[in-house]
Amino acid sequence: MAKRIVLQQTGGVEVLQLQDTPVQQPGPGEVWLEQSAIGVNPLDVLQRKGGAALPVPCGLGLEGAGRVSAVGAGVTSVQAGDRVGYATGPVGGYASGRLFPAERLVKLPDGVSDEQAAAVLFKGITAQYLLTSTYTVGPGARVLIYGAAGALGQLMVPWAKYFGASVIGVVSRPQSVARAQAAGCDHVLVFDAVTLAAQVRELTAGQGVDVVYDSVGRVSLEASLDSLRPRGLLVSFGGTSGAPAAIEMATLNAKGSLFVTRPSLAAHTRTPEEYQARASEVLAALGAGIIQARIWRSYPLADAARAHEDLEQGRTEGALILTP
């Protein structure tokens, strides 16, 4: 028997229930994956709480790594014994073993451990599309990144620096400043919705930044818009403070013909080819030392609730993983 976390309903951490589940034979296009490491992400918390719809009862989790133990008919991309990882789902990653579509598996190179893959793939693909597709960060770009000391920020900041950008990091508390500086930020600001934009203007000689990566949402929206140069881009891709409010079109004109986008990981990994290409870039950056897998803590699968509590309370200083 395998073990998995099941939600009978959405709600607090008490809804994360560990259950036995039978080992299954993979169908066409599927594999049975024995997992050794599972990624924990803010989206998991949002889904558990009901902020992103899931059809309950269901599993949880969109990122993991392990070894293929059986393959179904028609599977040629992987074989039994291969070490693989995945991100983006389908949901159900909080498990010791699971069925998974073979086309969404990424083969892991020898230099990347299962734990590193589970800590990096989901957030790494997010960083990759944000920095290369949503806005093409290059030499001389001025970038503002919220959550610069968090698990995603610790990937985005050094990657943006590698591309030649000047990075202003935003953190939620003074205790996080040193960690954001260590990630490579040129400047670090402690978030204050009233003063942030003026601080950014001062650091950019009154010009503002080219792009803002805002994962905070509701409370940061105005500060983010006011931190941009004319024709700058606001990338709103998270909502730790709640969903951002609607923006009047006239506001974008008045603030300098600004651009706004609300991207998603799913839209940037729609096809297996695009998904594999982005994952390959993440693994290459990891192998080259451009980014690092900074695992803050590993929890037994049975302690998934504790991992969620730590993430919700802002106690984490890097990626979280579960181990079966």
C-alpha positions as CSV (number, residue, x, y, z in Angstrom):
1,M,0.0,0.0,0.0
2,A,1.0,3.6,-0.6
3,K,0.2,6.6,1.5
4,R,-1.4,9.8,0.4
5,I,-2.9,13.0,1.8
6,V,-6.6,13.4,1.0
7,L,-9.0,16.3,1.4
8,Q,-12.6,15.5,2.0
9,Q,-13.3,19.2,2.1
10,T,-11.4,22.5,2.0
11,G,-10.4,24.4,5.1
12,G,-7.7,24.6,7.8
13,V,-4.8,22.3,8.1
14,E,-7.0,19.7,9.9
15,V,-8.4,18.7,6.5
16,L,-5.1,17.2,5.4
17,Q,-5.8,13.5,6.2
18,L,-3.2,10.7,5.6
19,Q,-4.8,7.6,4.1
20,D,-3.7,4.2,2.6
21,T,-4.1,3.9,-1.1
22,P,-3.5,0.8,-3.3
23,V,-0.6,0.6,-5.7
24,Q,-2.1,0.8,-9.2
25,Q,-1.1,-0.5,-12.6
26,P,-0.5,2.4,-15.0
27,G,-2.9,2.7,-17.9
28,P,-1.9,3.9,-21.4
29,G,0.4,6.9,-21.3
30,E,0.9,6.6,-17.5
31,V,3.5,5.5,-15.1
32,W,3.4,4.4,-11.4
33,L,5.9,6.7,-9.7
34,E,7.5,5.8,-6.3
35,Q,8.1,9.2,-4.8
36,S,11.0,10.2,-2.5
37,A,10.5,14.0,-2.3
38,I,7.4,16.2,-2.7
39,G,7.4,20.0,-3.1
40,V,5.2,22.3,-1.0
41,N,4.1,25.5,-2.6
42,P,1.8,28.5,-1.7
43,L,-0.7,27.3,-4.3
44,D,-1.2,24.1,-2.3
45,V,-2.2,26.2,0.7
46,L,-4.6,28.3,-1.4
47,Q,-6.2,25.2,-2.8
48,R,-6.5,23.6,0.6
49,K,-8.3,26.6,1.9
50,G,-10.7,26.7,-1.1
51,G,-9.2,29.8,-2.7
52,A,-8.5,27.9,-5.9
53,A,-11.2,25.4,-6.7
54,L,-10.6,21.7,-6.4
55,P,-13.2,19.0,-6.8
56,V,-13.2,17.3,-3.3
57,P,-12.5,14.7,-2.2
58,C,-9.1,14.9,-3.8
59,G,-5.4,14.8,-3.3
60,L,-3.1,17.8,-3.1
61,G,0.3,18.8,-4.4
62,L,1.7,19.7,-7.9
63,E,5.4,18.9,-7.6
64,G,7.5,15.8,-6.8
65,A,10.4,13.5,-7.7
66,G,11.2,9.8,-7.5
67,R,11.7,6.7,-9.5
68,V,9.5,5.1,-12.2
69,S,8.5,1.6,-11.1
70,A,6.1,0.6,-13.9
71,V,5.0,2.0,-17.2
72,G,1.7,1.7,-19.1
73,A,1.1,0.9,-22.8
74,G,2.6,3.3,-25.3
75,V,5.1,5.0,-22.9
76,T,8.4,5.4,-24.6
77,S,9.8,8.6,-23.0
78,V,10.7,7.0,-19.7
79,Q,11.2,3.4,-18.4
80,A,11.2,1.6,-15.1
81,G,14.1,2.7,-13.0
82,D,14.3,6.2,-14.4
83,R,14.7,9.1,-11.9
84,V,12.2,11.8,-12.7
85,G,10.6,14.9,-11.4
86,Y,7.5,16.9,-12.3
87,A,5.7,20.2,-11.7
88,T,2.3,21.6,-12.5
89,G,0.3,18.5,-11.7
90,P,-2.1,16.8,-12.1
91,V,-2.9,17.4,-8.5
92,G,-2.1,14.6,-6.0
93,G,1.6,15.0,-5.3
94,Y,1.3,14.5,-1.5
95,A,1.8,10.7,-1.8
96,S,4.4,8.0,-1.4
97,G,3.4,6.7,-4.8
98,R,1.0,7.8,-7.6
99,L,-0.1,7.4,-11.2
100,F,1.3,10.2,-13.4
101,P,1.2,11.0,-17.1
102,A,4.5,10.1,-18.7
103,E,4.6,13.1,-21.0
104,R,4.7,15.4,-17.9
105,L,7.7,13.7,-16.3
106,V,11.2,15.3,-16.5
107,K,14.2,13.1,-16.4
108,L,16.7,14.2,-13.7
109,P,20.4,14.4,-14.4
110,D,22.8,12.7,-12.1
111,G,23.9,16.0,-10.5
112,V,20.4,16.8,-9.3
113,S,19.0,14.9,-6.4
114,D,15.3,14.1,-6.0
115,E,15.1,16.5,-3.1
116,Q,16.6,19.4,-5.2
117,A,14.2,18.6,-8.0
118,A,11.1,18.6,-5.7
119,A,12.3,21.9,-4.2
120,V,13.0,23.7,-7.5
121,L,11.0,22.5,-10.5
122,F,7.6,24.2,-9.8
123,K,9.2,27.5,-8.6
124,G,12.0,27.3,-11.1
125,I,9.6,27.0,-14.1
126,T,7.7,30.0,-12.6
127,A,10.9,32.0,-12.4
128,Q,11.9,31.0,-15.9
129,Y,8.7,32.1,-17.6
130,L,8.5,35.3,-15.6
131,L,12.0,36.3,-16.5
132,T,12.1,35.2,-20.1
133,S,8.6,35.2,-21.5
134,T,6.4,37.5,-19.4
135,Y,9.1,40.1,-19.6
136,T,12.5,39.5,-21.3
137,V,15.0,40.5,-18.6
138,G,18.3,41.5,-20.0
139,P,21.4,43.7,-19.5
140,G,20.5,47.0,-17.9
141,A,16.9,46.0,-17.0
142,R,15.6,47.5,-13.7
143,V,13.6,44.9,-11.9
144,L,11.5,45.0,-8.7
145,I,10.9,41.6,-7.1
146,Y,8.6,41.1,-4.1
147,G,9.3,38.2,-1.8
148,A,13.0,38.5,-2.6
149,A,13.9,36.4,0.5
150,G,11.4,33.7,-0.1
151,A,11.8,30.4,-2.0
152,L,10.7,31.8,-5.3
153,G,12.6,35.1,-4.8
154,Q,15.8,33.2,-4.1
155,L,15.6,31.7,-7.6
156,M,14.4,34.9,-9.4
157,V,16.9,37.3,-7.9
158,P,20.2,35.5,-8.9
159,W,18.7,34.5,-12.3
160,A,17.8,38.1,-13.0
161,K,21.3,39.2,-12.0
162,Y,22.7,36.5,-14.3
163,F,20.7,38.1,-17.2
164,G,22.3,41.4,-16.4
165,A,19.5,43.2,-14.5
166,S,19.6,45.6,-11.5
167,V,17.4,44.1,-8.9
168,I,15.5,45.9,-6.1
169,G,14.1,43.3,-3.7
170,V,11.1,43.8,-1.4
171,V,10.8,41.8,1.8
172,S,8.1,41.8,4.5
173,R,10.2,42.3,7.6
174,P,13.6,43.6,8.5
175,Q,14.8,40.1,9.5
176,S,14.6,39.1,5.9
177,V,16.9,41.8,4.5
178,A,20.1,39.9,4.9
179,R,18.7,36.9,3.1
180,A,17.6,39.0,0.2
181,Q,21.0,40.7,0.0
182,A,22.7,37.2,0.0
183,A,20.5,36.2,-2.9
184,G,22.0,39.0,-5.0
185,C,19.7,42.1,-4.7
186,D,21.4,45.4,-5.4
187,H,19.0,47.1,-3.0
188,V,16.5,45.7,-0.5
189,L,13.4,47.5,0.8
190,V,11.1,46.5,3.7
191,F,7.6,46.8,2.3
192,D,5.5,49.8,3.3
193,A,2.7,50.5,0.9
194,V,2.9,54.2,1.7
195,T,6.6,54.7,1.1
196,L,7.7,52.0,-1.3
197,A,7.2,53.8,-4.6
198,A,9.1,56.9,-3.4
199,Q,11.9,54.7,-2.3
200,V,12.0,53.0,-5.7
201,R,12.0,56.4,-7.5
202,E,14.9,57.5,-5.3
203,L,16.9,54.4,-6.1
204,T,16.3,54.8,-9.9
205,A,17.0,58.5,-10.1
206,G,13.3,59.3,-10.4
207,Q,12.7,57.0,-13.4
208,G,11.1,53.9,-11.9
209,V,11.7,50.3,-12.8
210,D,11.0,48.5,-16.1
211,V,9.1,45.6,-14.5
212,V,7.5,44.8,-11.2
213,Y,7.0,41.2,-10.1
214,D,4.3,41.4,-7.5
215,S,3.3,38.2,-5.7
216,V,1.6,40.1,-2.8
217,G,-1.6,41.3,-4.6
218,R,-4.2,43.5,-2.9
219,V,-2.1,45.7,-0.5
220,S,0.8,46.2,-2.9
221,L,-1.1,47.1,-6.1
222,E,-0.9,50.9,-6.0
223,A,2.7,50.9,-4.8
224,S,3.7,48.6,-7.7
225,L,2.0,50.7,-10.3
226,D,3.6,53.8,-8.9
227,S,7.1,52.2,-9.0
228,L,7.0,51.7,-12.8
229,R,8.6,53.9,-15.5
230,P,6.4,55.1,-18.3
231,R,5.3,52.1,-20.4
232,G,6.5,49.7,-17.6
233,L,5.0,46.3,-16.9
234,L,3.3,45.2,-13.7
235,V,3.4,41.4,-13.5
236,S,0.8,40.4,-10.8
237,F,1.2,36.7,-10.3
238,G,0.3,36.0,-6.7
239,G,-2.0,37.1,-3.9
240,T,-0.5,36.5,-0.4
241,S,-2.5,39.5,0.8
242,G,-5.6,38.7,-1.3
243,A,-6.5,39.2,-4.9
244,P,-5.6,42.6,-6.3
245,A,-8.4,45.0,-7.0
246,A,-9.7,45.8,-10.5
247,I,-7.7,48.6,-12.3
248,E,-9.5,51.3,-14.2
249,M,-8.1,51.5,-17.8
250,A,-7.8,55.3,-17.4
251,T,-5.5,54.7,-14.4
252,L,-2.9,52.9,-16.7
253,N,-3.0,55.9,-19.0
254,A,-2.6,58.5,-16.3
255,K,0.4,56.7,-14.7
256,G,2.4,56.5,-17.9
257,S,0.7,54.1,-20.4
258,L,1.5,51.2,-18.2
259,F,1.1,47.5,-19.0
260,V,-0.4,44.9,-16.7
261,T,-0.5,41.1,-16.9
262,R,-1.7,38.3,-14.7
263,P,0.2,35.2,-15.9
264,S,-0.2,31.6,-14.8
265,L,2.1,28.6,-14.9
266,A,-0.5,26.5,-16.6
267,A,-0.7,28.9,-19.6
268,H,3.1,28.8,-19.9
269,T,3.3,25.0,-19.9
270,R,0.3,24.1,-22.0
271,T,2.1,21.7,-24.3
272,P,4.5,18.9,-23.4
273,E,7.1,20.6,-25.6
274,E,6.9,23.9,-23.9
275,Y,6.8,22.3,-20.4
276,Q,9.9,20.2,-21.2
277,A,11.8,23.1,-22.6
278,R,11.2,25.3,-19.6
279,A,12.0,22.5,-17.2
280,S,15.3,21.8,-19.1
281,E,16.3,25.4,-18.7
282,V,15.6,25.2,-14.9
283,L,17.7,22.1,-14.5
284,A,20.5,23.6,-16.7
285,A,20.5,26.7,-14.5
286,L,20.6,24.6,-11.4
287,G,23.5,22.5,-12.8
288,A,25.4,25.6,-13.8
289,G,25.1,27.1,-10.3
290,I,23.0,30.1,-11.6
291,I,20.3,29.1,-9.1
292,Q,20.4,26.9,-6.1
293,A,17.9,24.6,-4.4
294,R,17.7,26.2,-0.9
295,I,15.7,23.7,1.1
296,W,14.7,25.2,4.5
297,R,13.1,22.2,6.0
298,S,12.0,18.6,5.2
299,Y,8.9,17.1,6.8
300,P,7.5,13.6,6.9
301,L,4.5,13.2,4.6
302,A,2.4,12.7,7.8
303,D,3.4,16.2,8.9
304,A,2.1,18.0,5.9
305,A,-0.1,20.1,8.2
306,R,2.9,21.4,10.0
307,A,4.6,22.4,6.7
308,H,1.4,24.3,5.7
309,E,1.4,26.1,9.1
310,D,5.0,27.2,8.7
311,L,4.3,28.4,5.2
312,E,1.2,30.3,6.2
313,Q,2.8,31.9,9.2
314,G,5.8,33.2,7.2
315,R,8.3,31.2,9.2
316,T,10.0,29.7,6.2
317,E,13.4,30.8,4.8
318,G,13.5,28.7,1.7
319,A,11.8,25.7,0.0
320,L,9.8,23.1,1.9
321,I,9.6,19.4,0.9
322,L,7.8,16.4,2.2
323,T,9.3,12.9,2.4
324,P,7.2,9.7,2.4
